[in-house]
């Protein structure tokens, strides 16, 4: 049947900011869906609050609204645009929930918008636990004994019936937020309580725990005519009990016989048929490893993280096909874009193994509880492809960028067997390394299986890897033979690992290997196991005989991607990589991208001319360079991941296009950089690099407290702190040198001024600054966690000229070709520089969208030798936008990470961002805050305040503004006094340290609308403030830890803004 | 492990390592894209005389059990995998792949670039191959290749004498050209009484058990190798309803005046989309054939078409009560989505009519 021609204008809801449980995968699938619909001549109206996405680009949709994702703003968009249809399932759980809400509020009916693809009734049936259970009963599909409850008491009653342990799963939350396994009634009360609170419908499911069963997923599709197919199945190496987002996953399943495979496949297809899914769906199943017994865990009636993974693992574009199905096509009418010959109605056959490993944020949040469970904690993931399990797995390990090039983990080698066992049983992010270490110490593999629930099939593979590592340790360089080295390379061993074990240089191994002709060959991902000739330029490395890559004679440029999404390096770098590719294509180059993140647009096989799905390490990248012989590689768009390769490129004579490795090093090396600033006469907060505690304390005295301390060579302000006095500094330095003795600690005078950020495009002669951004929060809060304002409000023309001048000087001195990002502080009318990044940055997509300057395209052209003067956007300062204000507001996932500090500081904590656009600054901030999920207390609301002494005066001033328009105050003693002195009526509450838990009770009661708390320093879990903040965040109470943010909230409150009173802005055509 | 070579008819040679029973093998080399189901493939009589290459790289992961056999023994000549699993695991695992092949006296090879091999077969078509464990001279290779013939495959996999499977339902006479056990299981599941006959049984003998209908099974090689069976079918037409799968479908085609031909590299896998004009749906099917219906017999209504290459996958003769299918609705291995075909077979055998969309 042809497509439904009555569909003319489709509304697509994006997934909003990147948070844990909802990352870049929805940019990938959303972008694909928009393109699939648009190419049919249908108008696409897109709403997504996340500016860092490809999806919100002019090229992707017709009308683009970067607006808060809630029903009120969506109704405004619908009223303005009057779409005839809504595609619900491509914006993650956020998009799905909103579609349901719009339906339930009658908004869809009111504006005559129909849902295309999977219908609301089916979504509800699939998502609501109880109706899903009924559905399963109807078609005789087993489910785990469970019951939906709305109160903790009912949860406890049911748990008594089915006996502990039980699993708690909240309804309608993403990434299993708020869930957990309760072993005792006490634990159940806690988990169920928070789960009920977090659930949109205040329901949790209590179910029998089946820990230890295999967790298998099927990605399935169904069209409007009832045709059903399986795209891929996946096996979690970690059994049921660990969220699939936190599990190491392999595709296809490895340990299922055909009987089991087909049994679960059939079950999945029966479910989506009965549920009337139209498009993609994910089915999660638990399989008893000792029988054919299985149980359906849940389904996700939409594209998902797993579907993105399945798409990249197979080459089958699930989101694209789902969108086509929504338009009315049958699976047999949608062409398979990979083969170009067959149709979307088939099941991909893999002839390789895919391994996905999660990327966790614990390197940043080292105080966090790292125990994995049913709540997802990973911020991103990597995928690796090999034609054996070991190679996919080892490639995966080194793709994680956690300093692991082998299975051998330094820290864990110091642990006792008992400690290792503990780690393996409780399961944390380092579990796999602990497991390897146990096997290394001859712990029985059978017992490893027993305590972890992992299949011995995998454990044996791990044991083999460990055995080779141990063998290498006892080997001399001269003892290596070509056949053994080839065997190791086939199994994914890195040169670096081999070199470390036999204690030689990585270069020695590479040279030996090259001498022996042991170099990788590349195989194609083609969806069909080579049965049909494929057109896809999508490759992975092997050490097989035949190489399938045809190297063209066109001039090529290689772009290095940014790897897994992590705090400090998010989707914005994928945005930059993709735009660089698009610009290179425009300039007539053949484009090659190397990346390992399955969630991204950059790893969509039709983004670049060639895609290499490989780890971003020296060795792996070098091989591709040798193969393709590009004109050069571009590093500056791939974040720190790509920049890290600069030295290696220089060493190996690989042409780097854009700013050169030498200058990259100068910008990143503190001392060299200081020399440059000195020479250029640019100020920076005084500081120095110190190598010992004594040196540090002395330096701080000279500089005067407060001082900013941080390790050198880091991203995202990792380990950065502001210390106000000697004891704090002592504690910090002791800690820092214990963790890393190799590198110095940087210590700077801390200037409490206005923070300003610019991105500039440089062509060696001229620069162009698309926009000067001002941070709402004063210096001291990491730029990634600051609210960023454009156009600036408080920056004088004089300072702007100074910024231009300094940026130009620096760009010229560093011979920047392409992008540079600089952060300044304006302090007492002087400009200080605090950070320079010789690369693209987090703010590029945002500023590009609000200024309409195609920043990456211009930068890419500059890199290729074009001059800014000859391009259409001029030089120096680009004229400021006059029509609106646009603010970028950070979004945090802190509630998902137990025991992580909430308050803002120099170390970055946010996972994503939203944009707020308004005709006044207050409107923009209002929309930004709402979009970021901040709950602004309505008038008459209650504010609980507990502030540090030196913040109390300033707070009282802001509080007065709230008080005057009707807000109520409760405060701890010192703060309360200050408020009273300012004429504010305030109720005093005891401090926690007074041994009184009154304040915790108050927070838990939910009678508080806002908590204002400025922290004393240190990530100390024992402190009262830390406890209060954690409790508030876990109780979903809005917290403000910066007085600048609070002041902005006061401005908004005074204007009494609401969705009704503000305009929406189309940033598209 | 012993070094070995896979030598193809076109001269391509793959160095590899032998496992299983270390004895030279010659056969027609075909590839199968199924990611699971190697045990069913090994024991499928349709593979008799063939060396099977698995495109999925890790084979033997869940071992071998004694329950999932499709016939009494392994039928392939040789088995080619990128990597066999030495440490399989599954709750039903009874033997390793290596152990099973040893027991069945079949050679396996591993450690070769199976994707490169598959591409040769795709591009140049199915061809003969030798798995050798010692050096062969070019003339030896040539001689062995020339001497290889698989034309008597059916007689070697068909049973020696008839046997019965009890049931309360309709009575089906099966002409066994190398039947997969799961076909019999599917009929049994539907309570059929089954009498299984050797392929070369006379019409009289078949009719002597007074069956309600005939089923012609799957089996190895070219349908034109067994004209006797075609003649038997010709005689049965108009006397009894006739159904068939795979080779059976091809034999019926020849019996009714259609023609068959060889495919370039066959259909072997679990992911073939087939449009079903009876239910108007597309199904993913399990397939294993090298020959196809090139020319339909007069009066045939196409019931199923392969969406990849548009070949005939099913045909129906309403007046003659004949209905046959090219793919494998019995799965094993592969999707069980088309199990309803067996209900349709029974309908036809009972004299009922199928409703097929006009195409």
Interface residues (C-beta under 8 A of the other chain):
Chain A: X225 X226 X227 X228 X229 X230 X252 X253 X254 X255 X256 X257 X258 X259 X261 X262 X265 X266 X269 X289 X290 X291 X330 X331 X332 X341 X342 X343 X345 X346 X347 X348 X349 X350 X351 X352 X353 X387 X388 X389 X455 X456 X457 X460 X523 X528 X529 X530 X531 X532 X533 X544 X545 X546
Chain B: X31 X33 X34 X35 X36 X37 X39 X40 X55 X56 X57 X58 X61 X62 X65 X68 X82 X83 X85 X87 X88 X89 X90 X91 X92 X113 X114 X115 X116 X118 X119 X122 X269 X270 X271 X272 X273 X275 X280 X281 X282 X283 X284 X307 X308 X331 X332 X333 X334 X335 X336 X337
